[in-house]
Amino acid sequence: RHVRGMAAMLKRTTIISPKKKRKAIVEHSPVLSPEQVINKLESCKATNGDFLQVIDDIIQGNPVNKQQFYQTTKSLYTHCIELLNTATLSNQCLRDLTGKLCVELDNVPVELLVELVDVIIDCVKRGKASNGRSLEFLPKMLSLVSTAATVTVGGDNEMEGVECKSHLLDSLCSGRWPDDCVIHLASICREIILTDKELKFVIEKILRTFGSVEVSDVAPLVYQLLLLATKGHKVLVLTGVISFFNDRHHRQSLTMSQQEEVAPDLFPTEGTVLLHISQAIKQDQVML
């Protein structure tokens, strides 16, 4: 009789719809203020706690009221972005945190997505995203923004989702990229769905960074550019890389002392770049 009773109880449990179950969880979970969200996250960091469980608790306790939901979710993401950029968390914890929050982006209002992209762009411009972790949100955030019919920006300014996404991308590329963030950004740009015009704009931005990065970073950056060029504008990438090395050789030839100082780093880098280009041509004959 006990077994039959347990089976009947399990059967009744399984017929509860996910929507009703979610509503029941929300109704019985404590509603957290933005300040309480930050306190829970900071406490978890201080005690090396389970971030995934804490985020689940915050999400399940998210208020039904739209304005409260907006503010609580904003607090969750903005503070997690800060943690990803600055906290000394394990690689596994960083991966789990990023993965969990990426999944939950589907439930974030599009206007908040725009705000969060602006938060990440501001981190880039202030040199606070050098480890590249928070940048991993950008591809999905921008994709979700672009699929929205309309987006309200600044309170009363409406624009199409595609236009808003282009505006955000322009904002990202208009500022100076810190040297230690360039390769991360180039890699992330490969995952962003770009129009032909946007792709050209991004490639030109990355090419302009060649003059400021360390010589040792040029080869990895060229590698990322070649991967990005599989989407288009291959000639632009190749001519840009050639132009960079021609300019460096010209400047080295001006004085013998400058040549002796820079050449030992430049020539091995140039050899690695030529190898990357050769491999790219073998894989994609259109680059010829």
C-alpha positions as CSV (number, residue, x, y, z in Angstrom):
1,R,0.0,0.0,0.0
2,H,2.9,2.4,0.8
3,V,4.5,1.7,-2.6
4,R,1.2,2.4,-4.4
5,G,0.8,5.6,-2.4
6,M,4.3,6.8,-3.3
7,A,3.6,6.0,-7.0
8,A,0.4,8.0,-6.9
9,M,2.2,10.9,-5.3
10,L,4.9,10.9,-8.0
11,K,2.3,10.7,-10.7
12,R,0.5,13.8,-9.3
13,T,3.9,15.6,-9.2
14,T,4.8,14.9,-12.8
15,I,1.5,16.3,-14.2
16,I,2.2,19.8,-12.8
17,S,3.2,22.0,-15.7
18,P,6.6,23.7,-15.7
19,K,4.9,27.1,-15.8
20,K,2.8,26.3,-12.7
21,K,5.8,24.8,-11.0
22,R,7.8,27.9,-11.7
23,K,5.0,30.1,-10.4
24,A,4.9,28.1,-7.2
25,I,8.6,28.4,-6.7
26,V,8.5,32.1,-7.1
27,E,5.6,32.5,-4.7
28,H,7.4,30.6,-2.0
29,S,10.9,32.0,-2.5
30,P,12.0,35.2,-0.7
31,V,12.0,38.2,-3.0
32,L,15.5,39.9,-2.9
33,S,16.3,43.5,-3.3
34,P,19.2,44.6,-5.6
35,E,21.3,45.2,-2.4
36,Q,20.5,41.7,-1.1
37,V,21.5,40.2,-4.4
38,I,24.9,41.9,-4.2
39,N,25.3,40.8,-0.6
40,K,24.5,37.1,-1.5
41,L,27.1,37.2,-4.3
42,E,29.8,38.8,-2.2
43,S,29.1,36.3,0.6
44,C,29.5,33.4,-1.8
45,K,32.8,34.8,-3.1
46,A,34.1,35.3,0.5
47,T,33.2,31.7,1.5
48,N,34.1,30.0,-1.8
49,G,30.5,29.0,-2.0
50,D,28.4,27.5,-4.8
51,F,27.7,30.3,-7.2
52,L,25.4,28.2,-9.4
53,Q,23.2,27.5,-6.4
54,V,23.2,31.1,-5.3
55,I,22.2,32.3,-8.8
56,D,19.4,29.7,-8.9
57,D,18.2,31.0,-5.5
58,I,18.2,34.6,-6.8
59,I,16.5,33.7,-10.1
60,Q,13.8,31.6,-8.3
61,G,13.2,34.5,-5.9
62,N,13.0,37.1,-8.7
63,P,9.8,39.2,-8.2
64,V,6.9,38.9,-10.6
65,N,6.6,42.7,-10.7
66,K,8.2,43.8,-13.9
67,Q,10.1,46.8,-12.5
68,Q,11.4,44.9,-9.5
69,F,12.3,42.0,-11.8
70,Y,14.2,44.5,-14.0
71,Q,16.2,46.0,-11.1
72,T,17.0,42.6,-9.4
73,T,18.2,41.1,-12.7
74,K,20.2,44.1,-13.5
75,S,21.9,43.9,-10.1
76,L,22.6,40.2,-10.6
77,Y,24.3,40.6,-14.0
78,T,26.2,43.9,-13.4
79,H,27.7,42.5,-10.2
80,C,28.5,39.2,-11.8
81,I,30.2,41.0,-14.7
82,E,32.3,42.8,-12.1
83,L,33.1,39.5,-10.4
84,L,34.1,37.9,-13.7
85,N,36.4,40.8,-14.4
86,T,38.1,41.1,-11.0
87,A,37.5,38.2,-8.7
88,T,40.2,35.5,-8.2
89,L,37.8,32.6,-8.9
90,S,38.9,29.2,-10.2
91,N,38.6,28.6,-14.0
92,Q,35.9,26.0,-13.4
93,C,33.9,28.5,-11.3
94,L,34.3,31.2,-14.0
95,R,33.1,28.8,-16.7
96,D,30.1,27.7,-14.6
97,L,29.2,31.3,-13.8
98,T,29.4,32.4,-17.4
99,G,27.6,29.4,-18.7
100,K,24.7,29.8,-16.3
101,L,24.2,33.5,-16.9
102,C,24.4,33.0,-20.7
103,V,21.5,30.5,-20.5
104,E,19.4,32.9,-18.4
105,L,19.9,35.7,-20.9
106,D,16.8,34.4,-22.7
107,N,14.7,35.7,-19.9
108,V,16.3,39.2,-19.7
109,P,14.2,42.1,-21.1
110,V,15.8,43.5,-24.3
111,E,16.1,47.0,-22.8
112,L,18.2,45.6,-20.0
113,L,20.3,43.7,-22.5
114,V,21.2,47.0,-24.1
115,E,22.2,48.4,-20.7
116,L,24.3,45.3,-19.9
117,V,26.1,45.6,-23.3
118,D,26.9,49.2,-22.4
119,V,28.2,48.0,-19.0
120,I,30.6,45.6,-20.7
121,I,31.7,48.2,-23.3
122,D,32.4,50.6,-20.4
123,C,34.6,47.9,-18.7
124,V,36.5,47.5,-22.0
125,K,37.2,51.2,-22.3
126,R,38.3,51.5,-18.7
127,G,40.6,48.5,-19.0
128,K,38.6,46.3,-16.7
129,A,37.9,43.4,-19.0
130,S,41.5,42.2,-19.6
131,N,40.7,38.5,-18.8
132,G,38.0,38.4,-21.4
133,R,35.5,36.6,-19.3
134,S,32.7,39.2,-19.3
135,L,33.1,39.6,-23.1
136,E,31.7,36.1,-23.6
137,F,28.2,37.5,-23.0
138,L,28.4,39.9,-26.0
139,P,27.6,37.5,-28.9
140,K,24.3,36.3,-27.3
141,M,23.3,39.7,-25.9
142,L,23.8,41.3,-29.3
143,S,22.0,38.5,-31.1
144,L,19.0,38.8,-28.8
145,V,18.9,42.6,-29.2
146,S,19.0,42.2,-33.0
147,T,16.0,39.9,-33.1
148,A,13.8,42.3,-31.2
149,A,11.2,44.1,-33.3
150,T,11.8,47.4,-31.4
151,V,14.0,48.5,-28.6
152,T,13.4,51.5,-26.4
153,V,16.7,53.3,-25.6
154,G,17.2,56.2,-23.3
155,G,13.6,56.1,-22.1
156,D,11.8,57.4,-25.2
157,N,14.0,56.7,-28.2
158,E,12.7,53.7,-30.2
159,M,14.7,51.8,-32.9
160,E,14.6,48.5,-34.6
161,G,16.6,45.7,-32.9
162,V,19.0,45.4,-35.9
163,E,19.7,49.1,-35.8
164,C,20.3,49.0,-32.0
165,K,22.7,46.1,-32.3
166,S,24.7,48.1,-35.0
167,H,24.7,51.1,-32.7
168,L,26.1,49.0,-29.8
169,L,28.8,47.5,-32.1
170,D,29.8,51.0,-33.2
171,S,30.1,52.0,-29.6
172,L,32.3,49.0,-28.9
173,C,34.6,49.7,-31.8
174,S,34.7,53.5,-31.4
175,G,36.8,53.6,-28.3
176,R,40.4,52.5,-27.8
177,W,40.9,48.8,-27.0
178,P,43.4,48.2,-24.2
179,D,46.3,46.2,-25.5
180,D,45.7,43.3,-23.2
181,C,42.1,43.0,-24.4
182,V,42.6,43.2,-28.2
183,I,43.0,39.4,-28.8
184,H,40.0,38.6,-26.6
185,L,37.8,41.1,-28.5
186,A,39.0,39.8,-31.8
187,S,38.1,36.3,-30.8
188,I,34.7,37.3,-29.5
189,C,33.9,39.2,-32.7
190,R,34.2,35.9,-34.6
191,E,31.2,34.6,-32.6
192,I,29.0,37.7,-33.2
193,I,26.6,37.6,-36.2
194,L,27.7,40.5,-38.4
195,T,26.4,42.0,-41.6
196,D,29.0,42.6,-44.4
197,K,29.2,46.3,-43.4
198,E,29.7,45.5,-39.7
199,L,32.3,42.8,-40.5
200,K,34.3,45.3,-42.6
201,F,34.0,47.8,-39.7
202,V,35.3,45.3,-37.2
203,I,38.2,44.1,-39.3
204,E,39.3,47.7,-39.9
205,K,39.2,48.3,-36.1
206,I,41.3,45.3,-35.4
207,L,43.9,46.2,-38.1
208,R,44.2,49.7,-36.5
209,T,45.2,48.0,-33.2
210,F,48.4,46.5,-34.7
211,G,50.3,49.7,-34.2
212,S,49.8,49.7,-30.4
213,V,50.0,46.0,-29.4
214,E,53.2,44.2,-28.4
215,V,55.0,42.6,-31.3
216,S,54.6,39.2,-29.6
217,D,50.8,39.7,-29.9
218,V,50.7,40.4,-33.6
219,A,50.8,36.8,-34.7
220,P,47.9,35.6,-32.5
221,L,46.0,38.7,-33.6
222,V,46.6,37.9,-37.3
223,Y,45.4,34.3,-36.6
224,Q,42.1,35.7,-35.2
225,L,41.8,38.0,-38.2
226,L,42.3,35.2,-40.6
227,L,39.6,33.2,-38.9
228,L,37.3,36.2,-39.0
229,A,38.1,36.7,-42.7
230,T,36.4,33.4,-43.5
231,K,33.2,35.4,-43.2
232,G,34.4,37.9,-45.8
233,H,36.8,40.7,-46.7
234,K,39.8,38.5,-47.0
235,V,41.7,40.9,-49.3
236,L,41.2,43.7,-46.7
237,V,42.8,41.5,-44.0
238,L,45.8,40.4,-46.2
239,T,46.5,44.0,-47.5
240,G,46.2,45.3,-43.9
241,V,48.7,42.8,-42.6
242,I,51.2,43.4,-45.4
243,S,50.9,47.1,-45.0
244,F,51.7,46.8,-41.3
245,F,54.9,44.8,-41.9
246,N,56.0,47.1,-44.7
247,D,55.6,50.1,-42.5
248,R,57.5,48.5,-39.7
249,H,60.4,47.5,-42.0
250,H,60.4,51.1,-43.4
251,R,60.7,52.6,-39.9
252,Q,63.4,50.1,-39.0
253,S,65.5,51.0,-42.0
254,L,65.6,54.7,-40.9
255,T,68.3,54.1,-38.3
256,M,70.6,51.2,-37.7
257,S,70.2,51.4,-34.0
258,Q,66.4,51.0,-34.2
259,Q,66.8,48.0,-36.5
260,E,69.1,46.3,-34.1
261,E,66.7,46.8,-31.3
262,V,63.4,45.7,-33.0
263,A,64.4,43.2,-35.6
264,P,65.0,40.2,-33.3
265,D,61.3,40.4,-32.3
266,L,59.8,41.4,-35.6
267,F,61.4,38.7,-37.9
268,P,60.2,35.7,-35.9
269,T,56.8,37.2,-35.7
270,E,56.7,37.8,-39.4
271,G,57.7,34.2,-40.0
272,T,54.8,33.0,-37.7
273,V,52.4,35.3,-39.6
274,L,53.5,34.0,-42.9
275,L,52.9,30.4,-41.6
276,H,49.3,31.4,-40.5
277,I,48.6,32.9,-43.9
278,S,50.0,29.9,-45.8
279,Q,47.8,27.5,-43.8
280,A,44.8,29.8,-44.3
281,I,45.4,29.8,-48.1
282,K,45.6,26.0,-48.1
283,Q,42.3,25.7,-46.3
284,D,40.6,28.5,-48.4
285,Q,41.8,28.9,-51.9
286,V,39.6,32.0,-52.3
287,M,42.2,34.0,-50.3
288,L,44.6,33.8,-53.2
